[in-house]
Amino acid sequence: MTQWRQSQQSSQRGDTPVGALGAALLAFAPTVTAQSFPASNVTLLEHVPLNAFPSNPSSANDCWGYVSPSGREYALVGLLDAVAVVELTAAGAQIVASIPHQSSNWCDIRTYDTYAYAVNETGGGIDVIDLSGVDAGVATLVNQSTDFGLQPCHHICVDEVSGYLWLASPNINQGRLV
């Protein structure tokens, strides 16, 4: 995982750039340097290699931002076999937690309130991860929902106004409506 920040980003909140997640580009590769990754108006802040994650995954595919109620910023990273929670600060990136899931080349993540929802194309339904203790280093898998026969799913969206969670390309009851 490599954290980048827009060079023109200058507003500060304490030690952390305002909107670091909104302005960050997180790339996944075994090694990345500022010279090896062409960029315009961004600055390499830190690279976290895949082998730094507890499960030592061979790949990663998705990243979603989360800001805790206290204002601390995190990247939720979809790895081959886990969802990793990485805190992002001006001092660098720190891996906070790793929540295992079935091995899949795809793991899509979205948040609502203090929860993260993750789906993958191998199965297991929707992983519900409680992030309410993330500032204390705690992220907990609280449910794996397979309601209505849901197993694999490619993408997940959350309407933050209504609180509805939407699934794209799910395999629910082998394509039949319930």
JOUR-V322069 format. One record per residue. N is the residue number from 1. RES is the residue in three letters. PSI is psi as a letter, one per 20 degrees, with the letter a starting at -180 (999 if undefined). OMEGA is omega in radians with two decimals (999 if undefined). D_CENTER is the distance of its C-alpha to the mean C-alpha in Angstrom with 1 decimal. Layout:
<<N	RES	PSI	OMEGA	D_CENTER> <N	RES	PSI	OMEGA	D_CENTER>>
This chain:
<<1	MET	p	3.14	11.0> <2	THR	p	-3.12	13.1> <3	GLN	p	3.10	13.0> <4	TRP	q	3.06	15.5> <5	ARG	q	3.10	17.1> <6	GLN	p	-3.11	19.6> <7	SER	h	-3.11	23.0> <8	GLN	i	3.14	24.6> <9	GLN	o	-3.08	22.2> <10	SER	i	-3.12	24.7> <11	SER	p	-3.07	24.2> <12	GLN	q	2.98	23.4> <13	ARG	o	-3.05	22.4> <14	GLY	c	3.13	23.6> <15	ASP	i	-3.00	22.2> <16	THR	p	3.07	18.9> <17	PRO	p	3.09	19.1> <18	VAL	p	3.09	18.8> <19	GLY	k	-3.13	15.8> <20	ALA	h	3.13	14.3> <21	LEU	g	3.12	10.9> <22	GLY	h	-3.10	13.0> <23	ALA	i	-3.07	15.1> <24	ALA	q	2.97	12.8> <25	LEU	o	-3.14	12.3> <26	LEU	o	-3.11	10.1> <27	ALA	q	-3.11	12.0> <28	PHE	p	3.11	12.1> <29	ALA	q	3.10	15.7> <30	PRO	g	3.08	18.0> <31	THR	q	3.11	19.6> <32	VAL	p	3.01	19.3> <33	THR	r	3.12	21.9> <34	ALA	h	-3.12	22.6> <35	GLN	h	-3.06	25.6> <36	SER	i	-3.10	23.9> <37	PHE	n	-3.09	21.3> <38	PRO	p	-3.09	23.3> <39	ALA	q	3.10	22.0> <40	SER	p	3.12	23.7> <41	ASN	k	3.02	23.5> <42	VAL	q	-3.14	20.5> <43	THR	p	3.08	20.8> <44	LEU	p	3.10	19.1> <45	LEU	g	-3.11	18.1> <46	GLU	q	3.06	16.8> <47	HIS	p	3.04	15.8> <48	VAL	o	-3.10	14.1> <49	PRO	q	-3.13	15.4> <50	LEU	h	-3.11	13.9> <51	ASN	i	3.05	16.8> <52	ALA	i	3.13	15.8> <53	PHE	q	-3.05	13.2> <54	PRO	h	-3.09	15.3> <55	SER	i	-3.12	15.3> <56	ASN	l	-3.07	16.3> <57	PRO	q	3.10	14.6> <58	SER	i	-3.14	16.4> <59	SER	r	3.06	13.6> <60	ALA	q	-3.05	10.0> <61	ASN	i	-3.06	9.3> <62	ASP	q	3.09	6.2> <63	CYS	p	3.13	3.9> <64	TRP	q	-3.12	3.9> <65	GLY	q	3.07	6.3> <66	TYR	p	3.04	8.0> <67	VAL	p	-3.12	11.6> <68	SER	r	3.12	13.5> <69	PRO	h	3.12	17.1> <70	SER	i	3.13	18.5> <71	GLY	i	3.10	16.8> <72	ARG	q	-3.02	14.7> <73	GLU	p	-3.08	11.5> <74	TYR	q	2.94	8.1> <75	ALA	p	3.04	5.1> <76	LEU	o	-2.96	2.1> <77	VAL	p	3.07	3.3> <78	GLY	o	3.13	5.4> <79	LEU	r	3.13	8.7> <80	LEU	h	-3.00	12.2> <81	ASP	j	-3.09	12.8> <82	ALA	r	2.91	10.0> <83	VAL	p	3.14	6.6> <84	ALA	q	3.08	6.7> <85	VAL	p	-3.06	6.7> <86	VAL	p	3.09	8.3> <87	GLU	p	-3.13	10.8> <88	LEU	p	3.09	12.0> <89	THR	r	3.08	15.8> <90	ALA	h	3.13	18.8> <91	ALA	i	3.12	19.8> <92	GLY	a	-3.12	16.8> <93	ALA	p	3.14	13.4> <94	GLN	p	3.09	13.6> <95	ILE	p	-3.07	11.7> <96	VAL	g	-3.06	12.1> <97	ALA	r	3.05	11.3> <98	SER	o	-3.10	10.6> <99	ILE	o	-3.08	11.1> <100	PRO	q	2.98	13.0> <101	HIS	r	3.11	13.3> <102	GLN	q	-3.12	15.9> <103	SER	p	-3.10	15.8> <104	SER	q	3.06	14.8> <105	ASN	i	-3.10	14.3> <106	TRP	p	3.05	11.9> <107	CYS	o	-3.11	8.8> <108	ASP	p	-3.02	7.7> <109	ILE	p	2.99	5.7> <110	ARG	r	-3.13	7.5> <111	THR	q	3.00	9.0> <112	TYR	p	-3.10	12.7> <113	ASP	c	-3.14	14.8> <114	THR	k	3.14	13.5> <115	TYR	q	2.99	11.8> <116	ALA	q	3.13	8.5> <117	TYR	p	-3.10	9.6> <118	ALA	p	3.06	8.7> <119	VAL	q	3.06	11.4> <120	ASN	r	-3.04	12.7> <121	GLU	j	3.11	16.0> <122	THR	h	3.12	17.7> <123	GLY	a	-3.13	18.1> <124	GLY	i	3.11	17.7> <125	GLY	b	-3.12	17.0> <126	ILE	p	3.01	14.3> <127	ASP	p	3.10	12.6> <128	VAL	o	-3.05	12.8> <129	ILE	p	3.12	11.3> <130	ASP	o	3.14	13.3> <131	LEU	j	-3.05	11.9> <132	SER	h	3.12	15.5> <133	GLY	j	-3.03	16.3> <134	VAL	h	3.13	13.3> <135	ASP	h	3.08	15.7> <136	ALA	j	3.11	18.0> <137	GLY	k	-3.09	15.5> <138	VAL	p	2.98	15.1> <139	ALA	p	-2.96	12.3> <140	THR	p	2.98	14.2> <141	LEU	o	-3.09	14.1> <142	VAL	i	-3.14	16.8> <143	ASN	q	2.93	17.4> <144	GLN	o	-3.05	17.1> <145	SER	p	3.03	18.8> <146	THR	k	3.12	20.9> <147	ASP	q	3.09	23.1> <148	PHE	j	3.11	25.4> <149	GLY	j	-3.12	24.8> <150	LEU	p	3.02	21.2> <151	GLN	e	3.13	20.0> <152	PRO	q	3.08	18.1> <153	CYS	q	-3.07	16.2> <154	HIS	g	-2.98	14.7> <155	HIS	q	3.14	12.9> <156	ILE	q	3.09	12.3> <157	CYS	q	3.08	13.2> <158	VAL	p	3.01	14.1> <159	ASP	o	-3.04	17.3> <160	GLU	i	3.11	17.0> <161	VAL	g	-3.08	20.8> <162	SER	h	-3.07	21.8> <163	GLY	j	3.13	19.0> <164	TYR	q	3.08	19.2> <165	LEU	p	-3.10	16.5> <166	TRP	q	3.11	17.2> <167	LEU	p	3.08	16.8> <168	ALA	p	-3.12	17.6> <169	SER	l	3.06	19.4> <170	PRO	q	2.99	19.5> <171	ASN	n	3.13	22.3> <172	ILE	p	-3.12	24.0> <173	ASN	l	3.12	27.4> <174	GLN	l	3.06	27.7> <175	GLY	i	3.14	27.5> <176	ARG	q	3.04	30.1> <177	LEU	q	3.14	29.8> <178	VAL	999	999	30.2>>
